[in-house]
Amino acid sequence: MSVTKEQIAEVVANFKTTEKDNGGSAAAQVAGLTLRIRNLTEHMKANHKDKHSKRGLLLMVNRRKKLLAYIKKNDVAEYEELIKKLGLRK
């Protein structure tokens, strides 16, 4: 089962930084990526030979890692709050 646009929009709405934010802020992007990563991780557990999906998963994980590094560099308090909300490790 893939992640729908509605699910991503709901997650982005929870993590948006301003009223006009439509998912462009780093925190909203990280939240959306986390949702997609968790979904694809479940897919990979059942289909471990799916190399194309594995590559996509690695790309998403690395993009999220870069965004988290950006947030941490600019605002450590926001970073701590974000990883706590999403249940990520440091």
GUPADO-382785 format. One record per atom (N, C-alpha, C): residue in one letter; x, y, z; atom name. Coordinates in Angstrom, 1 decimal. Example, Ala and Ser with C-alpha at 12.3 -4.5 7.8 and 13.67 -1.06 7.14 Angstrom:
# residues 2
+-------+--------+--------+--------+------+
| lumlo |   east |  north |     up | semi |
+-------+--------+--------+--------+------+
|     A |   13.2 |   -5.7 |    7.8 |    N |
|     A |   12.3 |   -4.5 |    7.8 |   CA |
|     A |   13.2 |   -3.3 |    7.8 |    C |
|     S |   12.8 |   -2.2 |    7.1 |    N |
|     S |   13.7 |   -1.1 |    7.1 |   CA |
|     S |   12.9 |    0.0 |    7.9 |    C |
+-------+--------+--------+--------+------+
END
This chain:
# residues 90
+-------+--------+--------+--------+------+
| lumlo |   east |  north |     up | semi |
+-------+--------+--------+--------+------+
|     M |    0.8 |   -1.2 |    0.0 |    N |
|     M |    0.0 |    0.0 |    0.0 |   CA |
|     M |    0.9 |    1.2 |    0.0 |    C |
|     S |    0.6 |    2.1 |   -0.9 |    N |
|     S |    1.5 |    3.3 |   -1.0 |   CA |
|     S |    0.8 |    4.5 |   -0.2 |    C |
|     V |    1.6 |    5.5 |    0.0 |    N |
|     V |    1.2 |    6.6 |    0.8 |   CA |
|     V |    0.4 |    7.5 |   -0.1 |    C |
|     T |   -0.8 |    8.0 |    0.3 |    N |
|     T |   -1.6 |    8.8 |   -0.6 |   CA |
|     T |   -1.2 |   10.3 |   -0.3 |    C |
|     K |   -1.7 |   11.1 |   -1.3 |    N |
|     K |   -1.5 |   12.5 |   -1.2 |   CA |
|     K |   -2.1 |   13.1 |    0.1 |    C |
|     E |   -3.3 |   12.5 |    0.4 |    N |
|     E |   -4.0 |   13.0 |    1.6 |   CA |
|     E |   -3.3 |   12.8 |    2.8 |    C |
|     Q |   -2.6 |   11.6 |    2.9 |    N |
|     Q |   -1.9 |   11.3 |    4.1 |   CA |
|     Q |   -0.7 |   12.2 |    4.3 |    C |
|     I |    0.0 |   12.5 |    3.2 |    N |
|     I |    1.2 |   13.4 |    3.2 |   CA |
|     I |    0.7 |   14.8 |    3.5 |    C |
|     A |   -0.4 |   15.2 |    3.0 |    N |
|     A |   -1.0 |   16.6 |    3.3 |   CA |
|     A |   -1.3 |   16.7 |    4.8 |    C |
|     E |   -1.8 |   15.6 |    5.3 |    N |
|     E |   -2.2 |   15.6 |    6.8 |   CA |
|     E |   -0.9 |   15.8 |    7.6 |    C |
|     V |    0.1 |   15.0 |    7.3 |    N |
|     V |    1.4 |   15.1 |    8.0 |   CA |
|     V |    2.0 |   16.5 |    7.9 |    C |
|     V |    2.0 |   17.0 |    6.7 |    N |
|     V |    2.6 |   18.3 |    6.4 |   CA |
|     V |    1.8 |   19.4 |    7.2 |    C |
|     A |    0.5 |   19.2 |    7.3 |    N |
|     A |   -0.3 |   20.2 |    8.0 |   CA |
|     A |    0.1 |   20.2 |    9.5 |    C |
|     N |    0.5 |   19.1 |   10.1 |    N |
|     N |    0.9 |   19.0 |   11.5 |   CA |
|     N |    2.3 |   19.6 |   11.7 |    C |
|     F |    3.1 |   19.7 |   10.7 |    N |
|     F |    4.5 |   20.1 |   10.9 |   CA |
|     F |    4.8 |   21.4 |   10.2 |    C |
|     K |    3.8 |   22.1 |    9.6 |    N |
|     K |    4.1 |   23.3 |    8.9 |   CA |
|     K |    4.5 |   24.4 |    9.8 |    C |
|     T |    5.4 |   25.3 |    9.4 |    N |
|     T |    6.0 |   26.3 |   10.3 |   CA |
|     T |    5.2 |   27.6 |   10.2 |    C |
|     T |    4.6 |   27.9 |    9.1 |    N |
|     T |    3.7 |   29.1 |    9.0 |   CA |
|     T |    2.4 |   28.7 |    8.4 |    C |
|     E |    1.5 |   29.7 |    8.4 |    N |
|     E |    0.1 |   29.4 |    7.8 |   CA |
|     E |    0.2 |   29.1 |    6.3 |    C |
|     K |    1.1 |   29.8 |    5.6 |    N |
|     K |    1.2 |   29.7 |    4.2 |   CA |
|     K |    2.1 |   28.5 |    3.7 |    C |
|     D |    2.7 |   27.8 |    4.7 |    N |
|     D |    3.5 |   26.7 |    4.4 |   CA |
|     D |    2.7 |   25.5 |    3.8 |    C |
|     N |    3.1 |   25.1 |    2.5 |    N |
|     N |    2.4 |   24.0 |    1.9 |   CA |
|     N |    3.3 |   22.8 |    1.8 |    C |
|     G |    4.2 |   22.7 |    2.7 |    N |
|     G |    5.1 |   21.5 |    2.7 |   CA |
|     G |    6.5 |   21.9 |    2.2 |    C |
|     G |    6.8 |   23.1 |    2.1 |    N |
|     G |    8.2 |   23.5 |    1.6 |   CA |
|     G |    9.2 |   23.7 |    2.7 |    C |
|     S |    8.7 |   23.8 |    3.9 |    N |
|     S |    9.7 |   24.0 |    5.0 |   CA |
|     S |   10.4 |   22.7 |    5.2 |    C |
|     A |   11.6 |   22.8 |    5.8 |    N |
|     A |   12.4 |   21.6 |    6.0 |   CA |
|     A |   11.7 |   20.6 |    7.0 |    C |
|     A |   11.1 |   21.1 |    8.0 |    N |
|     A |   10.4 |   20.3 |    9.0 |   CA |
|     A |    9.3 |   19.5 |    8.3 |    C |
|     A |    8.5 |   20.2 |    7.5 |    N |
|     A |    7.4 |   19.5 |    6.8 |   CA |
|     A |    8.0 |   18.5 |    5.8 |    C |
|     Q |    9.1 |   18.8 |    5.1 |    N |
|     Q |    9.7 |   17.8 |    4.2 |   CA |
|     Q |   10.2 |   16.6 |    4.9 |    C |
|     V |   10.8 |   16.8 |    6.1 |    N |
|     V |   11.3 |   15.7 |    6.9 |   CA |
|     V |   10.1 |   14.8 |    7.3 |    C |
|     A |    9.0 |   15.4 |    7.7 |    N |
|     A |    7.8 |   14.6 |    8.2 |   CA |
|     A |    7.2 |   13.8 |    7.0 |    C |
|     G |    7.1 |   14.4 |    5.8 |    N |
|     G |    6.6 |   13.7 |    4.7 |   CA |
|     G |    7.5 |   12.6 |    4.2 |    C |
|     L |    8.8 |   12.8 |    4.3 |    N |
|     L |    9.8 |   11.8 |    3.9 |   CA |
|     L |    9.7 |   10.6 |    4.9 |    C |
|     T |    9.6 |   11.0 |    6.2 |    N |
|     T |    9.5 |    9.9 |    7.2 |   CA |
|     T |    8.3 |    9.0 |    7.0 |    C |
|     L |    7.2 |    9.6 |    6.6 |    N |
|     L |    6.0 |    8.8 |    6.3 |   CA |
|     L |    6.3 |    7.8 |    5.2 |    C |
|     R |    6.9 |    8.4 |    4.1 |    N |
|     R |    7.2 |    7.5 |    2.9 |   CA |
|     R |    8.3 |    6.5 |    3.2 |    C |
|     I |    9.2 |    6.8 |    4.1 |    N |
|     I |   10.3 |    5.9 |    4.4 |   CA |
|     I |    9.7 |    4.7 |    5.2 |    C |
|     R |    8.9 |    5.0 |    6.2 |    N |
|     R |    8.3 |    4.0 |    7.0 |   CA |
|     R |    7.4 |    3.0 |    6.1 |    C |
|     N |    6.7 |    3.6 |    5.2 |    N |
|     N |    5.9 |    2.8 |    4.3 |   CA |
|     N |    6.8 |    1.9 |    3.4 |    C |
|     L |    7.8 |    2.4 |    2.9 |    N |
|     L |    8.7 |    1.7 |    2.0 |   CA |
|     L |    9.5 |    0.6 |    2.8 |    C |
|     T |    9.8 |    0.9 |    4.0 |    N |
|     T |   10.5 |   -0.1 |    4.8 |   CA |
|     T |    9.7 |   -1.3 |    5.0 |    C |
|     E |    8.4 |   -1.1 |    5.2 |    N |
|     E |    7.5 |   -2.3 |    5.3 |   CA |
|     E |    7.4 |   -3.1 |    4.0 |    C |
|     H |    7.4 |   -2.4 |    2.9 |    N |
|     H |    7.5 |   -3.0 |    1.6 |   CA |
|     H |    8.7 |   -3.9 |    1.4 |    C |
|     M |    9.9 |   -3.3 |    1.9 |    N |
|     M |   11.2 |   -4.0 |    1.7 |   CA |
|     M |   11.3 |   -5.2 |    2.6 |    C |
|     K |   10.6 |   -5.2 |    3.7 |    N |
|     K |   10.6 |   -6.4 |    4.6 |   CA |
|     K |   10.0 |   -7.6 |    3.9 |    C |
|     A |    8.9 |   -7.3 |    3.1 |    N |
|     A |    8.2 |   -8.4 |    2.4 |   CA |
|     A |    8.9 |   -8.7 |    1.0 |    C |
|     N |    9.6 |   -7.7 |    0.4 |    N |
|     N |   10.2 |   -7.8 |   -0.9 |   CA |
|     N |   11.6 |   -7.5 |   -0.9 |    C |
|     H |   12.4 |   -8.3 |   -0.2 |    N |
|     H |   13.8 |   -7.9 |    0.0 |   CA |
|     H |   14.7 |   -7.9 |   -1.3 |    C |
|     K |   14.2 |   -8.5 |   -2.4 |    N |
|     K |   15.0 |   -8.5 |   -3.6 |   CA |
|     K |   14.6 |   -7.3 |   -4.5 |    C |
|     D |   13.7 |   -6.5 |   -4.1 |    N |
|     D |   13.3 |   -5.3 |   -4.9 |   CA |
|     D |   14.4 |   -4.2 |   -4.9 |    C |
|     K |   15.3 |   -4.3 |   -5.8 |    N |
|     K |   16.5 |   -3.4 |   -5.8 |   CA |
|     K |   16.1 |   -2.0 |   -6.2 |    C |
|     H |   15.1 |   -1.8 |   -7.0 |    N |
|     H |   14.7 |   -0.5 |   -7.4 |   CA |
|     H |   14.1 |    0.3 |   -6.2 |    C |
|     S |   13.3 |   -0.4 |   -5.5 |    N |
|     S |   12.7 |    0.3 |   -4.3 |   CA |
|     S |   13.7 |    0.5 |   -3.2 |    C |
|     K |   14.7 |   -0.4 |   -3.1 |    N |
|     K |   15.8 |   -0.2 |   -2.2 |   CA |
|     K |   16.6 |    1.1 |   -2.5 |    C |
|     R |   16.9 |    1.3 |   -3.7 |    N |
|     R |   17.6 |    2.5 |   -4.1 |   CA |
|     R |   16.8 |    3.8 |   -3.8 |    C |
|     G |   15.5 |    3.7 |   -4.1 |    N |
|     G |   14.6 |    4.8 |   -3.7 |   CA |
|     G |   14.6 |    5.1 |   -2.2 |    C |
|     L |   14.5 |    4.0 |   -1.5 |    N |
|     L |   14.5 |    4.2 |    0.0 |   CA |
|     L |   15.8 |    4.8 |    0.5 |    C |
|     L |   17.0 |    4.4 |   -0.1 |    N |
|     L |   18.2 |    5.0 |    0.3 |   CA |
|     L |   18.3 |    6.5 |    0.0 |    C |
|     L |   17.8 |    6.8 |   -1.2 |    N |
|     L |   17.8 |    8.2 |   -1.6 |   CA |
|     L |   16.9 |    9.1 |   -0.7 |    C |
|     M |   15.8 |    8.5 |   -0.3 |    N |
|     M |   14.9 |    9.3 |    0.7 |   CA |
|     M |   15.6 |    9.4 |    2.0 |    C |
|     V |   16.2 |    8.4 |    2.5 |    N |
|     V |   16.9 |    8.4 |    3.8 |   CA |
|     V |   18.0 |    9.5 |    3.8 |    C |
|     N |   18.8 |    9.5 |    2.7 |    N |
|     N |   19.8 |   10.5 |    2.6 |   CA |
|     N |   19.3 |   11.9 |    2.5 |    C |
|     R |   18.2 |   12.1 |    1.8 |    N |
|     R |   17.6 |   13.4 |    1.7 |   CA |
|     R |   17.1 |   13.9 |    3.0 |    C |
|     R |   16.5 |   13.0 |    3.8 |    N |
|     R |   16.0 |   13.3 |    5.1 |   CA |
|     R |   17.2 |   13.6 |    6.0 |    C |
|     K |   18.3 |   12.9 |    5.9 |    N |
|     K |   19.5 |   13.1 |    6.7 |   CA |
|     K |   20.0 |   14.5 |    6.5 |    C |
|     K |   20.1 |   14.9 |    5.2 |    N |
|     K |   20.6 |   16.2 |    4.9 |   CA |
|     K |   19.7 |   17.3 |    5.4 |    C |
|     L |   18.4 |   17.2 |    5.3 |    N |
|     L |   17.4 |   18.1 |    5.8 |   CA |
|     L |   17.5 |   18.3 |    7.3 |    C |
|     L |   17.7 |   17.1 |    8.0 |    N |
|     L |   17.8 |   17.2 |    9.5 |   CA |
|     L |   19.1 |   17.9 |    9.9 |    C |
|     A |   20.2 |   17.7 |    9.1 |    N |
|     A |   21.5 |   18.4 |    9.4 |   CA |
|     A |   21.3 |   19.9 |    9.2 |    C |
|     Y |   20.5 |   20.3 |    8.2 |    N |
|     Y |   20.3 |   21.7 |    8.0 |   CA |
|     Y |   19.5 |   22.3 |    9.1 |    C |
|     I |   18.5 |   21.6 |    9.6 |    N |
|     I |   17.6 |   22.1 |   10.7 |   CA |
|     I |   18.5 |   22.2 |   11.9 |    C |
|     K |   19.3 |   21.2 |   12.2 |    N |
|     K |   20.2 |   21.2 |   13.4 |   CA |
|     K |   21.2 |   22.3 |   13.4 |    C |
|     K |   21.7 |   22.6 |   12.2 |    N |
|     K |   22.7 |   23.7 |   12.0 |   CA |
|     K |   22.0 |   25.1 |   12.3 |    C |
|     N |   20.8 |   25.2 |   11.9 |    N |
|     N |   20.1 |   26.5 |   12.1 |   CA |
|     N |   19.3 |   26.7 |   13.4 |    C |
|     D |   18.7 |   25.6 |   13.9 |    N |
|     D |   18.0 |   25.8 |   15.1 |   CA |
|     D |   17.9 |   24.4 |   15.9 |    C |
|     V |   18.8 |   24.3 |   16.9 |    N |
|     V |   18.9 |   23.0 |   17.6 |   CA |
|     V |   17.6 |   22.7 |   18.3 |    C |
|     A |   17.0 |   23.6 |   18.9 |    N |
|     A |   15.7 |   23.4 |   19.6 |   CA |
|     A |   14.7 |   22.8 |   18.7 |    C |
|     E |   14.5 |   23.4 |   17.5 |    N |
|     E |   13.6 |   22.8 |   16.5 |   CA |
|     E |   13.9 |   21.4 |   16.1 |    C |
|     Y |   15.2 |   21.2 |   16.0 |    N |
|     Y |   15.7 |   19.8 |   15.6 |   CA |
|     Y |   15.3 |   18.8 |   16.7 |    C |
|     E |   15.6 |   19.1 |   17.9 |    N |
|     E |   15.3 |   18.2 |   19.1 |   CA |
|     E |   13.8 |   17.9 |   19.1 |    C |
|     E |   13.0 |   19.0 |   18.9 |    N |
|     E |   11.5 |   18.8 |   19.0 |   CA |
|     E |   11.0 |   17.9 |   17.8 |    C |
|     L |   11.6 |   18.2 |   16.7 |    N |
|     L |   11.2 |   17.4 |   15.5 |   CA |
|     L |   11.5 |   15.9 |   15.6 |    C |
|     I |   12.7 |   15.6 |   16.0 |    N |
|     I |   13.1 |   14.2 |   16.1 |   CA |
|     I |   12.3 |   13.5 |   17.2 |    C |
|     K |   11.9 |   14.3 |   18.2 |    N |
|     K |   11.1 |   13.7 |   19.3 |   CA |
|     K |    9.7 |   13.4 |   18.8 |    C |
|     K |    9.1 |   14.4 |   18.0 |    N |
|     K |    7.7 |   14.2 |   17.5 |   CA |
|     K |    7.7 |   13.0 |   16.5 |    C |
|     L |    8.7 |   12.9 |   15.7 |    N |
|     L |    8.7 |   11.8 |   14.7 |   CA |
|     L |    9.2 |   10.5 |   15.2 |    C |
|     G |    9.8 |   10.5 |   16.4 |    N |
|     G |   10.3 |    9.2 |   16.9 |   CA |
|     G |   11.6 |    8.8 |   16.2 |    C |
|     L |   12.4 |    9.7 |   15.8 |    N |
|     L |   13.7 |    9.3 |   15.2 |   CA |
|     L |   14.8 |    9.3 |   16.2 |    C |
|     R |   15.9 |    8.6 |   15.8 |    N |
|     R |   17.1 |    8.7 |   16.7 |   CA |
|     R |   18.0 |    9.8 |   16.2 |    C |
|     K |   18.9 |   10.2 |   17.0 |    N |
|     K |   19.8 |   11.3 |   16.7 |   CA |
|     K |   20.8 |   10.8 |   15.7 |    C |
+-------+--------+--------+--------+------+
END
